[in-house]
Amino acid sequence: MNRRHSPGRLMLLCFVLYAAVLWGVDTLFEFLWFNESNEGFLDLLFAFGDQHELLMRFMMISSLVLGGAVVSVLYTRVSRSEGAARESKEELKTLFNSIGDAVIATDAQGRVTRMNPVAEQLTGWAIADAKGLDLTQVFKIINSVTQHPCANPVDKVLKSRSVVGLANHTTLVSLQGDEYQIADSAAPVFDEDGEVAGTVLVFRDVSEEYLRREELRRLRNYLSNIIDSMPSILVGVDSEGKVTQWNMTAEKVTGISSGDAFGKSLVSVFPRMAAEMDKVRESIRTRKPCTEERKSRQGEGGVCYEDVTIFPLIANGVDGAVIQIDDVTERCNLEQMMIQTEKMMSVGGLAAGMAHEINNPLAAISGNTQNILNRIYKDLNKNREVAMECNVELDSMREYLSRREIPKMLSGITDSCNRAATIVSNMLRFSRKSRRVFKHCNLAELMNNTIELAANDYDIKRKYDFRKIEIVKKYSPELTEVLCEENEIQQVFLNLLKNGAQAMMEKEYIDDSPCFTLRLKKEGHMAVVEVEDNGPGMLEDVRKRVFEPFFSTKRVGYGTGLGLSVSYFIITDQHKGSMEVNSVPGSWTRFGLKIPISGQEA
């Protein structure tokens, strides 16, 4: 028998039994009080002899049974509805309690009406204790960073009548004081009239996920700090040449922030890399790094050198590359200085031997030349005595020699000897150090004196006159006195001014005229001197060799190739400073000197 139908059938059976009992009771009353003809009980029970009585009883019993049937059907339906409701409630309860996330339901006033076991576990509250309490008492949340209380999400839902999610870094504090990092959302529950009847809050424990996410964030920040702290330019690109990584050095060099550069074409944000894009694509295609060392480019301060390395991304199937650009200008300059120093040290050994070998014949030539002049042109008694002994008229002989320009030739020999002696003296600077007197010197005054000295240098045949060169002085008042050997520093200044003046003579000026720009300034503990001319400039090959001993671009007889070498030696060796040259062919040349302000002890 189906239990779902048994309550209705039992009720119908009761109605049938009630009808049968009513039939019997009616017959009993008829038999006891209304039996005038003394009929038997069975005759009255079935009343076959009285058809009217039998019809009335059948109508009464039929009405009662029919009413019972109707009531039975209705009762069956009600019983089924109640059963279905109970089953639905049990299913809903089972489903509610089986949800993996924590769920809390509230009424329209924000009071707790239901909690599932997960919610009880996380909040530390049992539903029996929490029911009817305000949600803020049961569901206590704070910001994990600031530790300040967070706004009640139910209040937001009741005001907005829409789904609301929790902000990041939300921590749930349980009744026992345990803390859980959670993520949740709250949604309104509407009644039949469309009014908010309550809310449902769903949340879950994401503590492990939050820790992993925070660890990943810290790792990303750490790696980002490493990349941004590197002095190299680091730029990441995908296979299409669009920027995926842009470190702080790249921002400083280009003036473009990482946000503006991200996703843009590398050529558009870093135009000078246009020439490297073919190498980038080739490196991505072949999965092999590509390196180009000491790539030169023209910067604001002159020629700069860079090492460009392209690293293809080969992990996890990612197509792209990382471009690393290192400014190696200082390193290249230092290497050139080291090479220059090595060359000068090599010349030093040669200079010592050559000086001694050349000095002796030079002294003999110079001395004998002077003796010849003395014995011919000087009024000495011995000269006249020898002339008389030889029957030679001394004045006539002098006239003959003068007409044959013999004195001029002897003066030329003397000048050549003096010039050779100067060369030997310069060479000796490489082979030994002599004692020098260092004293405090005003570089501005020394430069001005050197300019006056250089103004005496002119050559009519070559249409060269130092006094016609414009001089722009940019002297910083911060630079006062410098401890140095005044004569040697003046020698360097004079050498640079004369070389620059001679170089400007070879340039044809159209819109401008020859000009020197002289700068004196202070950088930390160093005095900086810059001598810049707007002459023809230098090619890169010439610039690299300009400090080499005996290297000269001048015609034979117009230079020894030692002037700049000696200047370099004076600055770097004698004054413990540095000397460099930058140039743009056809535009300008700038010699830069740095010497310690406090002298050799710096």
C-alpha positions in Angstrom: 0.0 0.0 0.0 1.4 3.4 -1.1 1.8 5.5 2.0 1.3 8.7 -0.1 -2.3 7.6 -0.7 -3.2 5.8 2.6 -4.3 8.9 4.6 -7.1 9.7 2.0 -8.2 6.0 1.8 -8.3 5.7 5.5 -10.5 8.8 5.7 -12.8 7.4 3.0 -13.0 4.1 4.8 -13.9 6.0 8.0 -16.7 7.7 6.1 -18.0 4.3 4.8 -17.9 2.8 8.3 -19.6 5.9 9.7 -22.4 5.5 7.1 -22.8 1.8 7.9 -23.0 2.6 11.7 -25.5 5.4 11.0 -27.6 2.9 9.0 -27.5 0.4 11.9 -28.3 3.1 14.5 -31.3 4.4 12.5 -32.6 0.8 12.2 -32.2 0.3 16.0 -34.1 3.5 16.8 -36.8 2.4 14.3 -37.0 -1.0 15.9 -37.2 0.3 19.5 -39.4 3.4 19.3 -41.2 3.4 16.0 -42.0 -0.3 15.4 -45.8 -0.2 15.8 -46.3 -3.2 13.6 -43.7 -5.2 15.6 -41.6 -6.1 12.6 -38.3 -7.9 13.0 -34.9 -6.1 13.3 -33.6 -7.6 10.1 -36.7 -6.6 8.3 -36.3 -3.1 9.5 -32.5 -3.2 8.8 -32.8 -3.9 5.1 -36.4 -2.4 4.8 -37.2 -4.2 1.6 -40.9 -3.8 2.4 -40.7 -0.1 2.7 -39.2 1.3 -0.5 -39.5 4.9 0.6 -37.5 4.2 3.8 -34.9 2.3 1.8 -34.5 5.1 -0.7 -34.1 7.7 2.0 -31.4 5.6 3.7 -29.6 5.1 0.5 -29.6 8.8 -0.3 -28.3 9.6 3.2 -25.6 7.0 3.0 -24.6 8.0 -0.6 -24.4 11.7 0.4 -22.2 10.8 3.4 -20.0 8.5 1.3 -19.7 11.0 -1.5 -18.8 13.8 0.9 -16.3 11.5 2.5 -14.8 10.8 -0.9 -14.4 14.5 -1.6 -12.9 15.2 1.8 -10.6 12.2 1.3 -9.4 13.6 -2.1 -8.8 17.0 -0.6 -7.0 15.6 2.4 -4.9 13.4 0.2 -3.8 16.5 -1.8 -3.1 18.5 1.4 -1.1 15.5 2.7 0.9 15.3 -0.5 1.6 19.0 -0.5 2.8 18.9 3.1 5.0 15.9 2.3 6.4 17.6 -0.7 7.1 20.7 1.3 8.8 18.7 4.0 10.9 16.9 1.4 11.7 20.2 -0.3 12.7 21.7 3.0 14.9 18.7 3.8 16.4 18.8 0.3 17.0 22.6 0.7 18.5 22.0 4.1 20.7 19.2 2.8 21.7 21.3 -0.2 22.4 24.4 2.0 24.5 22.4 4.4 26.4 20.7 1.5 27.6 23.9 -0.1 31.4 24.0 0.0 31.4 27.8 0.6 30.2 29.4 3.8 26.7 30.7 3.5 24.9 33.1 5.9 21.3 34.2 5.3 19.8 37.3 7.0 16.4 39.0 7.1 15.7 42.5 5.8 17.1 44.0 9.0 20.4 42.2 8.7 19.8 39.6 11.4 21.1 36.1 11.0 18.4 33.6 10.0 20.5 30.6 8.8 24.1 29.4 8.6 25.6 26.3 7.0 28.2 24.2 8.8 31.1 25.9 6.8 30.0 29.3 8.0 29.7 28.0 11.6 33.2 26.6 11.3 34.8 29.8 9.9 32.9 32.3 12.2 33.1 30.1 15.3 29.3 30.6 15.9 26.7 27.9 16.1 23.4 28.7 14.3 21.5 28.3 17.6 23.6 31.0 19.2 23.9 33.3 16.1 20.3 33.2 15.0 18.6 36.5 15.5 21.9 38.4 16.1 23.0 41.3 13.9 25.4 40.1 11.1 28.2 42.4 12.3 28.3 40.5 15.6 28.8 37.1 13.9 30.6 38.2 10.7 33.5 40.4 11.8 35.8 41.5 9.0 38.9 43.8 8.9 41.4 45.0 6.3 44.4 42.7 6.5 46.7 45.6 5.6 45.4 48.5 7.8 43.7 46.3 10.4 40.7 48.6 10.3 37.1 47.3 10.3 35.5 46.8 6.9 32.0 48.0 6.0 29.2 45.5 6.5 28.4 44.0 3.1 24.7 43.4 4.0 24.3 47.2 4.6 25.6 47.8 1.1 23.2 45.2 -0.4 20.2 46.6 1.4 21.1 50.1 0.1 22.1 49.2 -3.4 19.6 46.3 -3.9 22.3 44.6 -5.9 25.1 42.0 -5.6 28.1 43.4 -3.7 31.6 41.8 -3.5 34.2 42.2 -0.8 37.3 44.3 -1.4 40.7 42.7 -1.6 42.7 42.1 1.6 39.6 41.2 3.7 40.2 39.1 6.9 37.5 37.3 8.8 38.0 37.2 12.6 36.2 34.2 14.2 34.6 34.1 17.7 37.8 32.4 19.0 40.1 35.0 17.4 41.2 32.9 14.4 41.8 34.9 11.2 40.9 33.8 7.7 41.6 35.6 4.5 38.2 35.4 2.6 36.6 36.4 -0.6 32.8 36.8 -0.8 29.8 38.3 -2.3 26.4 39.3 -0.9 23.1 39.2 -2.8 19.6 40.5 -2.0 16.6 38.2 -1.7 13.3 39.6 -3.0 9.7 38.7 -2.0 6.7 38.4 -4.3 6.2 42.2 -4.2 9.7 42.9 -5.2 10.8 44.1 -1.8 14.1 43.0 -0.2 13.2 40.3 2.2 16.7 39.5 3.2 20.2 38.8 2.0 22.5 35.8 1.3 26.2 36.1 2.1 28.5 33.6 0.4 32.2 33.5 1.3 35.1 31.1 1.3 38.5 30.7 2.9 41.2 31.8 0.5 44.1 32.1 3.0 46.4 29.7 1.1 45.5 31.3 -2.2 46.0 34.7 -0.7 49.5 33.7 0.6 50.4 32.4 -2.8 49.2 35.5 -4.5 51.0 37.7 -2.0 54.2 35.7 -2.4 53.8 36.0 -6.2 53.3 39.7 -5.8 56.4 40.1 -3.6 58.4 38.0 -6.1 57.2 40.1 -9.0 58.1 43.3 -7.0 61.5 41.8 -6.1 62.2 40.9 -9.7 60.9 44.3 -10.9 63.2 46.0 -8.4 66.2 44.0 -9.7 65.4 44.9 -13.3 64.8 48.6 -12.4 68.0 48.7 -10.3 70.2 47.6 -13.2 72.1 50.3 -14.9 71.5 48.6 -18.2 68.6 49.4 -20.5 66.3 46.3 -20.4 63.5 46.2 -23.0 61.3 43.2 -23.6 59.5 42.7 -27.0 57.2 40.1 -28.4 57.5 38.5 -31.8 55.8 41.5 -33.4 58.2 44.0 -31.9 55.8 45.4 -29.3 57.2 46.4 -25.9 56.4 43.9 -23.0 59.1 45.1 -20.5 60.5 48.6 -19.9 62.8 49.1 -17.0 63.5 52.4 -15.1 66.8 53.0 -17.0 64.9 52.9 -20.3 62.5 55.4 -18.8 65.4 57.8 -17.9 67.1 57.4 -21.3 64.0 57.9 -23.4 61.8 60.0 -21.1 58.9 57.6 -21.7 57.2 55.8 -18.8 56.7 52.1 -18.8 52.9 52.6 -18.9 53.2 54.7 -22.1 55.7 52.3 -23.7 53.9 49.0 -22.9 52.2 47.5 -26.0 53.7 50.1 -28.3 56.0 49.3 -31.2 59.7 49.4 -30.0 60.6 51.6 -33.0 58.0 54.2 -32.1 59.2 54.6 -28.5 62.9 53.9 -29.0 63.6 55.1 -32.6 67.4 54.4 -32.5 66.6 50.6 -32.1 65.1 50.6 -35.6 68.4 49.3 -37.0 68.3 46.4 -34.5 64.9 45.0 -35.4 66.2 42.6 -38.0 68.6 41.2 -35.5 65.8 40.9 -32.9 63.7 38.9 -35.4 66.6 36.8 -36.4 67.4 36.0 -32.7 63.8 35.1 -32.0 63.8 32.8 -35.1 67.1 31.1 -34.4 66.7 31.1 -30.6 70.3 32.3 -30.4 71.6 35.4 -28.5 73.1 38.2 -30.6 75.7 40.6 -29.3 77.1 43.8 -30.8 79.9 45.4 -28.8 81.1 49.0 -28.8 78.4 50.2 -31.1 79.1 54.0 -31.5 76.4 56.7 -31.7 76.4 60.4 -31.5 75.2 61.7 -28.1 74.7 65.1 -26.7 78.2 65.1 -25.2 80.0 63.5 -28.1 80.5 59.9 -29.3 79.0 57.3 -27.0 79.6 53.5 -27.1 77.1 50.8 -26.3 77.0 47.0 -26.0 73.8 45.7 -27.4 72.8 42.1 -26.5 69.6 40.4 -27.7 68.4 37.4 -25.6 65.6 35.3 -27.2 62.9 34.0 -24.9 62.9 30.3 -25.2 61.0 29.1 -22.1 57.4 27.8 -22.1 56.9 28.5 -25.8 57.0 32.2 -25.4 58.1 34.1 -28.5 59.9 37.3 -27.8 63.3 38.7 -26.8 65.0 40.9 -24.2 67.2 43.7 -25.4 70.0 44.8 -23.0 71.9 48.0 -23.8 74.9 48.9 -21.7 76.6 52.3 -22.0 80.3 51.4 -22.1 81.6 54.9 -23.1 83.6 55.3 -19.9 85.0 51.8 -20.2 86.1 52.4 -23.8 87.6 55.7 -22.8 89.4 54.0 -19.9 90.7 51.3 -22.2 91.9 53.9 -24.7 93.6 55.7 -21.8 95.2 52.4 -20.7 96.4 51.7 -24.3 97.7 55.3 -24.5 99.5 54.9 -21.2 101.1 51.6 -22.4 102.3 53.2 -25.6 103.7 56.1 -23.7 105.5 53.8 -21.3 107.0 51.9 -24.3 108.2 55.2 -25.7 109.6 56.1 -22.4 112.3 53.4 -22.6 113.1 54.4 -26.1 113.2 58.1 -25.2 115.8 57.7 -22.5 118.3 56.0 -24.9 117.5 58.3 -27.8 117.9 61.5 -25.6 121.4 60.6 -24.5 122.5 59.6 -28.0 121.0 62.7 -29.7 122.1 65.2 -27.0 125.8 64.7 -27.7 125.8 65.4 -31.4 123.3 68.2 -30.9 125.6 69.9 -28.4 128.6 69.5 -30.8 126.6 70.9 -33.8 125.2 73.8 -31.7 128.6 74.6 -30.1 130.6 74.4 -33.4 128.0 76.6 -35.1 128.3 79.2 -32.4 132.1 78.9 -32.7 132.0 79.5 -36.4 129.9 82.7 -35.9 132.3 83.9 -33.2 135.4 83.3 -35.2 134.1 85.1 -38.3 131.8 87.9 -37.0 133.0 88.6 -33.5 135.7 91.3 -33.2 138.4 89.2 -31.5 142.1 89.9 -31.8 142.8 86.3 -32.6 140.4 86.5 -35.6 142.3 89.4 -37.1 145.7 87.9 -36.4 144.9 84.6 -38.2 143.4 86.6 -41.1 146.6 88.6 -41.5 148.7 85.5 -41.3 146.6 84.0 -44.1 146.7 87.3 -46.1 142.9 87.4 -46.0 140.9 90.6 -45.6 138.5 89.8 -42.8 135.9 92.4 -43.8 135.9 91.2 -47.4 135.5 87.7 -46.3 132.6 88.7 -44.1 131.0 90.6 -47.0 131.4 87.5 -49.2 129.8 85.2 -46.6 126.9 87.6 -45.9 126.2 87.8 -49.7 126.2 84.0 -49.8 123.7 84.0 -46.8 126.2 81.9 -44.8 125.1 83.6 -41.5 121.5 82.8 -42.3 122.4 79.2 -42.8 124.3 79.1 -39.6 121.3 80.6 -37.8 119.1 78.0 -39.4 121.5 75.3 -38.0 121.2 76.9 -34.6 117.4 77.0 -34.8 117.2 73.4 -35.9 119.5 72.4 -33.0 117.2 74.2 -30.6 114.1 72.6 -32.0 115.8 69.2 -31.8 116.7 69.9 -28.2 113.1 70.8 -27.4 112.0 67.5 -28.9 114.6 65.6 -26.9 113.4 67.5 -23.8 109.8 66.5 -24.4 110.8 62.9 -24.9 112.7 62.9 -21.7 109.4 63.6 -19.9 108.4 60.1 -20.7 111.5 58.5 -19.3 111.9 60.2 -15.9 110.2 62.3 -13.4 111.9 65.4 -12.2 111.1 67.3 -9.1 108.4 69.9 -9.7 107.1 72.7 -7.6 103.3 72.4 -7.0 101.6 75.6 -5.8 98.1 77.0 -5.7 97.2 78.5 -9.0 94.2 80.4 -10.3 93.3 78.5 -13.5 91.2 81.5 -14.9 94.2 83.8 -14.7 96.5 81.1 -16.1 94.1 80.6 -19.0 93.9 84.3 -19.7 97.7 84.6 -19.6 98.0 81.7 -22.0 95.6 83.3 -24.4 97.8 86.4 -24.5 100.8 84.3 -25.1 99.1 82.4 -28.0 98.0 85.8 -29.5 101.6 86.3 -30.6 101.4 83.2 -32.9 100.7 84.2 -36.5 101.8 83.3 -40.0 101.3 85.8 -42.8 102.0 83.2 -45.5 99.3 80.9 -44.3 96.9 83.7 -43.5 96.8 82.6 -39.9 96.4 85.0 -37.0 95.3 83.8 -33.5 94.1 87.3 -32.7 91.3 87.0 -35.2 89.7 84.0 -33.4 86.7 84.8 -31.2 87.0 83.5 -27.6 84.0 82.7 -25.4 84.9 82.3 -21.8 82.6 80.4 -19.4 84.4 80.4 -16.1 82.6 79.1 -13.0 83.1 81.2 -9.9 83.1 78.0 -7.8 86.5 77.0 -9.2 89.1 79.1 -7.4 92.7 77.9 -6.8 94.1 74.5 -7.9 97.3 72.9 -6.6 99.3 72.2 -9.7 102.6 72.9 -11.5 101.8 76.2 -13.2 104.3 76.0 -16.1 103.3 72.5 -17.1 99.5 73.3 -17.0 100.2 76.5 -19.1 102.1 74.3 -21.6 99.0 72.1 -21.9 96.7 75.1 -22.4 99.0 76.6 -25.0 99.3 73.3 -26.9 95.5 72.9 -27.0 95.0 76.5 -28.1 97.6 76.4 -30.8 96.4 73.0 -32.1 92.8 74.2 -32.2 93.7 77.5 -33.9 95.7 75.7 -36.6 92.9 73.2 -37.1 90.3 76.1 -37.5 92.6 77.6 -40.1 91.9 74.6 -42.4 88.1 75.1 -42.3 86.2 77.3 -44.6 83.6 79.3 -42.6 80.4 80.6 -44.3 77.8 81.5 -41.7 80.2 81.7 -38.7 83.8 82.4 -37.8 86.6 80.6 -35.9 85.7 80.5 -32.2 87.1 79.0 -29.0 84.7 78.1 -26.1 86.7 77.8 -22.9 85.0 76.3 -19.8 86.4 76.2 -16.3 84.2 74.5 -13.6 84.2 72.3 -10.5 82.9 68.7 -10.3 83.3 67.3 -6.8 87.0 67.4 -5.9 88.1 67.8 -9.5 88.8 70.9 -11.6 87.4 70.6 -15.1 88.8 72.5 -18.1 87.3 72.2 -21.5 88.8 73.7 -24.7 86.3 73.6 -27.6 86.8 74.8 -31.1 84.4 75.0 -34.0 86.9 73.7 -36.5 86.7 70.7 -38.9 86.5 68.1 -36.1 88.1 64.7 -36.2 87.2 61.4 -37.7 86.8 58.5 -35.3 90.1 56.9 -36.3 92.0 60.1 -35.7 90.3 60.8 -32.4 91.3 57.4 -31.1 95.0 58.0 -31.9 95.3 61.7 -31.1 97.3 61.1 -27.9 99.7 58.6 -29.5 103.3 59.7 -29.5 104.5 60.9 -32.9 101.0 60.7 -34.4 100.2 63.8 -36.4 97.8 64.8 -39.1 99.9 67.9 -40.0 102.2 68.0 -43.0 105.9 67.2 -42.6 107.7 70.0 -40.9 104.6 71.4 -39.2 104.4 69.1 -36.2 106.2 66.3 -34.3 103.2 64.4 -33.0 104.4 64.9 -29.4 102.4 68.0 -28.3 99.2 66.2 -27.3 101.2 63.2 -26.0 103.2 65.4 -23.7 100.0 67.2 -22.6 98.3 63.9 -21.9 101.4 62.7 -19.9 101.4 66.0 -17.9 97.8 65.7 -16.9 97.5 61.9 -16.3 100.9 61.1 -14.9 102.2 64.3 -13.3 98.9 65.6 -12.0 96.9 62.3 -11.5 94.1 63.5 -13.6 92.4 62.5 -16.9 92.3 63.9 -20.4 89.8 63.0 -23.2 88.7 64.3 -26.6 85.3 64.3 -28.2 84.5 65.5 -31.7 81.9 65.7 -34.4 83.5 65.7 -37.9 82.8 69.0 -39.6 81.4 70.7 -36.5 83.6 70.8 -33.4 86.3 69.3 -31.2 86.4 69.4 -27.4 89.4 68.5 -25.2 88.4 67.9 -21.6 90.9 67.9 -18.7 90.3 66.9 -15.1 92.8 67.4 -12.3 92.4 67.1 -8.5 91.9 70.5 -6.9 94.0 69.5 -4.0 96.9 68.3 -6.2 98.7 65.0 -6.4 97.4 63.8 -3.0 93.8 63.6 -4.3 
